[in-house]
């Protein structure tokens, strides 16, 4: 007998006329039945089942045991159709590149890629979780894909079983809460935008901002800008003025890009202020806005102020709580124990102080104060970021204000360097 077997499956593909090749031919027929449109019970069994039915097929999961030992990743099929073993036996077909089987358990196709059985098409393997496939069963509208650790599969499930939707009303937003858990941010008012305040997302009316620009959009009828210039005390003033407080002197420091218009106060008595103030020009309510660029050069034995006040001169900036004056402004005072820049308002009798959350340092900052008469409130910005909104103890309507900026030392004979580069002021009248 001369039978020729094929190079791929090792099954009969040829024989001489008249040869007896009945057993080889029967094996070929069984292989065709097993491998044509091949389906297997699963790809996850490594030990032969106890009572297989004729035609049951499996992909042997490594490491095979019992009758399956030594046949890892092969297709094992139980057959009772071999006349030589009518009681049944396991026949094996080794995996070859491109061979495809259908897994009944996974409702998915799998192909041999040369080293492993990998899911095909819609059941594709996900590298995100290193699972074997994705199982989609009876999909419904709004289902979500969820990873199931018990089966190491991605499966479709109703949305209610996975992500919890915190939204309840039209216009709600989802924001991350503690440890990233979803939370609800209710719809804000008309014209408001989401803003981060103290690490949380809130709705606020935009106030503009941004380094070097105006604090907010406005259509002012009065505009004043004061830019301080050289070491000789020459001051450029347009619309407003810059009056020296306490006789500041430059200390021999030539203005540069580092020091700008630096002014130093050698005070003969404690709390004697060096700085500048403008004229009493700005009357509330007029949506007054002030922007100033300044820096200090010490964090000890110093009181810094940048404000709009109804009292000019030494009175207001010489105290941490000058509540008898009406004002809104920034303060940093080592004598008051400040570590951050403070935001302050006073109605002439009571002062409100709110921590900005911004640590005081020796860098130049853009400080902005914005009166919002519709609130009413006063907003405080540092470097374009809203750091406080105060609604209590505001300067009342009809208060005439001027800008002031400077610093003082609480020790007699002390000196402080205050770098005051520019102030801009807007108002509606």
C-alpha positions as CSV (number, residue, x, y, z in Angstrom):
1,X,0.0,0.0,0.0
2,X,1.3,3.4,-1.0
3,X,-0.5,6.4,0.7
4,X,0.8,10.0,0.5
5,X,0.1,12.3,3.5
6,X,-0.2,16.1,3.1
7,X,2.4,18.4,4.5
8,X,0.1,20.4,6.8
9,X,-2.3,18.0,8.6
10,X,-0.4,14.8,8.0
11,X,-3.6,13.2,6.5
12,X,-3.9,11.2,3.3
13,X,-4.0,13.2,0.1
14,X,-3.1,10.5,-2.5
15,X,-2.8,6.6,-3.0
16,X,-2.2,4.3,-5.9
17,X,-5.2,2.8,-7.7
18,X,-6.2,-0.5,-6.2
19,X,-4.4,0.1,-2.9
20,X,-6.2,-0.6,0.3
21,X,-6.4,2.7,2.2
22,X,-9.7,2.4,4.0
23,X,-8.3,3.3,7.5
24,X,-6.4,6.4,6.1
25,X,-9.5,7.5,4.2
26,X,-11.8,7.1,7.2
27,X,-9.3,9.2,9.2
28,X,-9.3,11.9,6.5
29,X,-13.1,12.0,6.6
30,X,-13.1,12.3,10.4
31,X,-10.6,15.2,10.1
32,X,-12.8,17.0,7.6
33,X,-15.7,16.6,9.9
34,X,-13.7,17.9,12.8
35,X,-11.9,20.8,11.2
36,X,-14.3,22.1,8.6
37,X,-16.2,25.0,10.2
38,X,-14.5,23.9,13.5
39,X,-16.2,24.7,16.7
40,X,-14.9,23.8,20.2
41,X,-16.6,23.8,23.6
42,X,-14.0,26.2,25.0
43,X,-10.4,27.2,25.0
44,X,-9.9,27.0,28.8
45,X,-9.9,23.3,29.7
46,X,-6.6,21.4,30.3
47,X,-8.0,18.0,31.5
48,X,-10.2,15.7,29.4
49,X,-13.9,15.8,30.6
50,X,-15.2,12.6,32.1
51,X,-18.1,11.8,29.7
52,X,-17.6,13.5,26.4
53,X,-20.1,13.1,23.6
54,X,-19.1,12.0,20.2
55,X,-17.8,15.0,18.3
56,X,-17.1,17.1,21.4
57,X,-14.0,19.3,20.7
58,X,-11.7,21.4,22.9
59,X,-8.6,23.5,22.5
60,X,-6.2,22.0,25.1
61,X,-5.2,24.7,27.5
62,X,-1.6,24.4,28.7
63,X,-0.7,22.3,30.5
64,X,-2.7,19.3,29.3
65,X,-3.1,16.4,31.6
66,X,-4.2,12.8,31.3
67,X,-4.9,11.8,27.7
68,X,-4.3,15.4,26.7
69,X,-0.7,15.5,28.1
70,X,1.7,16.7,25.4
71,X,-1.0,18.2,23.2
72,X,-1.1,21.8,24.5
73,X,-3.0,24.2,22.2
74,X,-4.0,21.4,19.9
75,X,-7.7,20.7,19.0
76,X,-8.8,17.6,20.8
77,X,-11.9,15.8,19.5
78,X,-13.7,12.8,21.0
79,X,-14.7,10.3,18.4
80,X,-16.5,6.9,18.4
81,X,-16.4,6.7,14.6
82,X,-13.0,4.9,14.4
83,X,-13.8,1.1,13.8
84,X,-10.5,0.3,15.6
85,X,-11.7,1.9,18.9
86,X,-15.5,1.8,18.9
87,X,-15.5,2.8,22.6
88,X,-14.1,6.2,21.6
89,X,-10.8,7.9,21.7
90,X,-9.3,11.4,21.7
91,X,-7.8,12.5,18.3
92,X,-5.6,15.6,18.1
93,X,-5.0,18.2,15.4
94,X,-2.1,20.5,16.1
95,X,-2.6,24.2,15.7
96,X,-1.3,25.8,12.5
97,X,-0.9,29.5,11.6
98,X,-4.2,31.0,10.5
99,X,-6.3,28.1,11.9
100,X,-9.6,29.5,13.2
101,X,-12.1,27.9,15.7
102,X,-15.3,29.1,17.2
103,X,-15.6,29.0,21.0
104,X,-19.1,28.1,22.0
105,X,-18.4,29.2,25.6
106,X,-17.1,32.6,24.6
107,X,-19.4,33.2,21.6
108,X,-16.3,34.3,19.7
109,X,-13.8,33.2,17.1
110,X,-10.2,32.5,17.9
111,X,-7.2,32.2,15.6
112,X,-3.8,30.6,16.1
113,X,-1.1,33.3,15.7
114,X,1.9,30.9,16.0
115,X,2.2,31.1,19.8
116,X,-1.4,31.5,21.2
117,X,-5.1,31.4,20.4
118,X,-6.2,35.1,20.0
119,X,-9.7,36.4,19.7
120,X,-10.8,37.5,16.2
121,X,-12.9,40.5,15.0
122,X,-15.6,41.7,17.4
123,X,-14.2,39.6,20.2
124,X,-10.8,41.1,19.8
125,X,-8.2,40.9,22.6
126,X,-7.8,44.0,24.7
127,X,-4.3,44.9,25.7
128,X,-5.8,47.2,28.3
129,X,-6.5,44.3,30.7
130,X,-4.6,41.5,29.0
131,X,-7.9,39.5,28.7
132,X,-8.5,36.9,26.0
133,X,-11.6,38.5,24.4
134,X,-14.7,40.7,24.6
135,X,-18.1,39.0,25.0
136,X,-21.1,40.8,23.8
137,X,-24.4,39.1,24.7
138,X,-27.9,40.5,24.0
139,X,-26.8,44.1,23.8
140,X,-29.3,46.7,24.8
141,X,-29.5,50.5,24.3
142,X,-27.1,52.4,26.6
143,X,-25.2,49.3,27.6
144,X,-21.6,50.0,28.7
145,X,-18.5,47.7,28.3
146,X,-17.3,46.5,31.7
147,X,-14.4,44.3,32.7
148,X,-15.4,41.2,34.7
149,X,-12.5,39.9,36.8
150,X,-14.2,36.6,37.5
151,X,-14.1,35.6,33.9
152,X,-11.3,37.9,32.7
153,X,-13.6,39.2,30.0
154,X,-15.0,42.5,28.9
155,X,-18.8,42.2,28.9
156,X,-21.7,44.5,28.0
157,X,-23.8,45.5,31.0
158,X,-26.5,48.1,31.7
159,X,-25.1,51.5,32.5
160,X,-26.8,51.4,36.0
161,X,-24.5,48.5,36.9
162,X,-21.3,50.5,36.2
163,X,-20.9,54.2,36.2
164,X,-23.3,56.0,38.5
165,X,-24.7,59.2,36.9
166,X,-25.0,62.0,39.4
167,X,-26.9,64.4,37.1
168,X,-30.5,65.1,37.9
169,X,-31.4,68.2,36.0
170,X,-30.9,69.6,32.5
171,X,-27.6,71.5,32.3
172,X,-25.9,69.6,35.1
173,X,-22.2,69.0,34.8
174,X,-20.3,66.0,36.2
175,X,-17.2,66.9,38.3
176,X,-14.7,64.8,40.1
177,X,-15.2,64.6,43.8
178,X,-13.2,62.8,46.6
179,X,-10.9,60.2,45.0
180,X,-12.3,61.1,41.6
181,X,-15.9,59.9,42.4
182,X,-18.5,61.6,40.1
183,X,-20.3,64.6,41.6
184,X,-23.1,66.9,40.3
185,X,-22.5,70.6,39.6
186,X,-25.8,72.3,39.1
187,X,-26.4,74.7,36.2
188,X,-25.1,78.2,36.9
189,X,-26.8,81.5,36.1
190,X,-26.8,83.2,32.7
191,X,-23.4,84.5,31.7
192,X,-21.5,82.5,34.3
193,X,-18.6,80.2,33.5
194,X,-17.0,77.2,35.4
195,X,-14.1,78.5,37.5
196,X,-11.7,76.8,39.9
197,X,-11.8,78.4,43.4
198,X,-9.8,76.9,46.2
199,X,-9.5,73.6,44.3
200,X,-13.2,73.2,43.5
201,X,-15.2,73.9,40.3
202,X,-17.8,76.6,40.8
203,X,-19.9,78.8,38.5
204,X,-18.9,82.5,38.5
205,X,-19.5,85.6,36.4
206,X,-16.3,86.0,34.4
207,X,-14.0,88.8,35.6
208,X,-11.5,88.5,32.8
209,X,-7.9,88.6,33.9
210,X,-4.7,87.1,32.7
211,X,-1.1,88.2,33.1
212,X,-0.5,91.8,32.1
213,X,-4.0,92.5,30.8
214,X,-7.0,94.3,32.2
215,X,-8.9,92.7,35.0
216,X,-12.2,92.6,33.2
217,X,-14.0,93.7,30.1
218,X,-15.3,97.2,30.6
219,X,-16.5,100.4,28.8
220,X,-15.0,103.0,31.1
221,X,-15.6,106.6,30.8
222,X,-12.7,107.5,33.1
223,X,-9.3,106.0,32.8
224,X,-6.2,106.7,34.8
225,X,-2.7,105.2,34.5
226,X,0.3,106.1,36.6
227,X,3.7,104.6,35.7
228,X,6.7,105.3,37.9
229,X,10.0,105.9,36.2
230,X,13.5,106.9,37.1
231,X,15.6,107.1,40.3
232,X,15.3,110.9,40.3
233,X,11.6,110.6,41.2
234,X,10.3,111.7,37.8
235,X,6.7,110.4,37.6
236,X,4.6,110.1,34.4
237,X,0.9,110.7,35.2
238,X,-2.1,110.6,32.9
239,X,-5.5,111.5,34.4
240,X,-4.4,110.8,38.0
241,X,-1.3,111.6,40.0
242,X,1.3,109.9,42.2
243,X,2.1,111.5,45.5
244,X,5.0,110.2,47.6
245,X,4.1,108.9,51.1
246,X,6.6,109.6,53.8
247,X,9.4,110.7,51.5
248,X,10.6,107.5,49.9
249,X,14.0,107.4,48.4
250,X,15.5,105.1,45.8
251,X,18.4,104.0,48.0
252,X,20.9,104.3,45.1
253,X,19.4,101.4,43.2
254,X,19.3,102.2,39.4
255,X,16.0,101.1,37.9
256,X,16.4,98.0,35.8
257,X,14.3,95.2,34.5
258,X,15.0,93.6,37.9
259,X,14.2,96.5,40.2
260,X,11.9,98.6,37.9
261,X,10.8,101.7,39.8
262,X,12.1,100.7,43.2
263,X,11.4,103.0,46.2
264,X,12.8,102.5,49.6
265,X,11.6,104.0,52.9
266,X,14.1,104.7,55.7
267,X,11.6,105.3,58.5
268,X,12.5,107.3,61.6
269,X,9.5,106.0,63.6
270,X,7.6,102.7,63.6
271,X,4.9,102.1,60.9
272,X,6.1,105.1,58.9
273,X,4.9,104.3,55.4
274,X,6.9,104.6,52.1
275,X,4.9,104.4,48.9
276,X,2.5,106.4,46.7
277,X,-1.1,107.5,46.6
278,X,-3.3,109.1,44.0
279,X,-6.1,111.6,44.1
280,X,-9.6,111.1,45.4
281,X,-11.3,110.7,42.1
282,X,-13.3,107.5,42.0
283,X,-16.8,107.5,43.6
284,X,-18.9,104.4,44.3
285,X,-20.9,103.0,42.8
286,X,-19.0,103.1,39.5
287,X,-17.8,99.5,39.0
288,X,-14.3,100.7,39.9
289,X,-11.4,98.5,38.9
290,X,-7.8,98.8,39.9
291,X,-4.7,96.9,38.7
292,X,-1.3,97.3,40.2
293,X,2.1,95.6,39.5
294,X,4.3,95.5,42.6
295,X,6.6,93.5,44.8
296,X,8.3,93.5,48.2
297,X,11.8,92.5,49.0
298,X,11.3,91.2,52.6
299,X,8.8,89.0,54.4
300,X,9.8,90.1,57.9
301,X,9.2,93.3,59.7
302,X,6.9,94.6,57.0
303,X,3.4,95.7,56.2
304,X,2.5,95.9,52.5
305,X,-0.7,97.5,51.2
306,X,-2.3,97.9,47.8
307,X,-5.8,99.5,48.0
308,X,-8.5,101.9,47.1
309,X,-9.3,104.0,50.2
310,X,-11.2,107.1,51.2
311,X,-8.3,108.2,53.4
312,X,-4.9,109.0,51.8
313,X,-1.6,109.4,53.6
314,X,-0.2,107.6,56.6
315,X,-3.4,106.7,58.5
316,X,-4.7,103.6,56.6
317,X,-1.5,101.8,55.7
318,X,0.0,102.3,59.1
319,X,-2.4,99.7,60.7
320,X,-3.4,96.1,60.1
321,X,-7.1,97.0,60.9
322,X,-7.8,100.7,60.0
323,X,-11.5,100.0,60.1
324,X,-12.4,103.7,60.6
325,X,-11.6,104.2,57.0
326,X,-13.5,102.9,54.0
327,X,-11.4,100.8,51.7
328,X,-10.8,97.6,49.7
329,X,-7.3,96.2,49.2
330,X,-4.6,93.7,49.6
331,X,-2.5,93.4,52.7
332,X,0.6,91.4,53.8
333,X,1.7,92.1,57.4
334,X,4.3,90.1,59.2
335,X,3.2,91.9,62.4
336,X,-0.3,90.5,61.9
337,X,1.1,87.0,61.4
338,X,0.2,86.8,57.7
339,X,1.8,84.1,55.6
340,X,-0.5,84.7,52.6
341,X,-1.7,87.8,50.9
342,X,-4.9,89.0,52.6
343,X,-8.0,90.6,50.9
344,X,-9.7,93.3,53.0
345,X,-12.7,95.6,52.9
346,X,-14.1,98.1,55.4
347,X,-17.3,100.1,55.5
348,X,-15.8,102.7,57.9
349,X,-16.6,100.8,61.1
350,X,-16.0,97.0,60.5
351,X,-13.3,95.3,58.5
352,X,-13.6,92.0,56.7
353,X,-10.4,90.0,56.0
354,X,-10.2,87.0,53.7
355,X,-7.1,84.8,53.1
356,X,-6.2,84.7,49.4
357,X,-4.5,81.3,49.7
358,X,-1.6,82.7,47.8
359,X,1.7,82.7,49.7
360,X,3.5,86.0,50.0
361,X,6.9,86.0,48.3
362,X,9.4,88.4,46.8
363,X,8.2,88.1,43.2
364,X,6.4,90.8,41.2
365,X,2.7,90.2,41.1
366,X,-0.3,91.6,39.3
367,X,-2.8,92.6,42.0
368,X,-6.4,93.6,40.8
369,X,-9.4,94.8,42.7
370,X,-12.8,94.9,41.1
371,X,-16.0,96.5,42.5
372,X,-19.0,94.6,41.2
373,X,-21.9,97.0,42.0
374,X,-24.6,94.6,40.8
375,X,-23.5,92.1,43.5
376,X,-22.7,94.0,45.3
377,X,-19.2,92.6,46.0
378,X,-15.5,93.2,45.6
379,X,-13.4,90.7,43.7
380,X,-9.7,90.2,44.3
381,X,-7.3,88.8,41.7
382,X,-3.7,87.8,41.9
383,X,-1.9,87.2,38.6
384,X,-5.3,87.0,36.8
385,X,-6.7,84.4,39.2
386,X,-9.7,85.1,41.3
387,X,-8.7,84.6,44.9
388,X,-11.5,86.1,47.0
389,X,-15.0,87.6,46.6
390,X,-16.1,89.7,49.6
391,X,-19.7,90.8,50.1
392,X,-19.6,92.2,53.6
393,X,-18.4,95.6,55.0
394,X,-17.9,97.2,51.6
395,X,-17.3,100.9,51.1
396,X,-20.9,102.3,50.9
397,X,-22.4,104.1,47.9
398,X,-21.1,107.7,47.6
399,X,-17.6,106.9,48.9
400,X,-14.8,108.7,47.0
401,X,-11.7,106.6,46.7
402,X,-8.0,107.0,45.8
403,X,-5.4,104.4,45.2
404,X,-2.6,103.7,47.7
405,X,0.4,101.4,47.5
406,X,3.4,101.0,49.7
407,X,5.1,99.3,52.7
408,X,6.3,100.1,56.2
409,X,8.5,98.7,58.8
410,X,7.3,98.3,62.4
411,X,10.9,98.9,63.8
412,X,12.1,102.5,64.1
413,X,15.1,103.0,61.8
414,X,14.2,100.0,59.6
415,X,13.9,100.2,55.9
416,X,11.9,98.4,53.2
417,X,12.2,98.3,49.5
418,X,8.9,98.5,47.7
419,X,8.9,98.0,43.9
420,X,5.8,99.7,42.5
421,X,5.8,99.5,38.7
422,X,2.4,100.5,37.5
423,X,-1.2,101.2,38.5
424,X,-4.2,101.3,36.2
425,X,-7.7,102.4,37.3
426,X,-11.1,102.2,35.5
427,X,-14.5,103.4,36.5
428,X,-17.8,104.0,34.8
429,X,-17.8,107.7,35.7
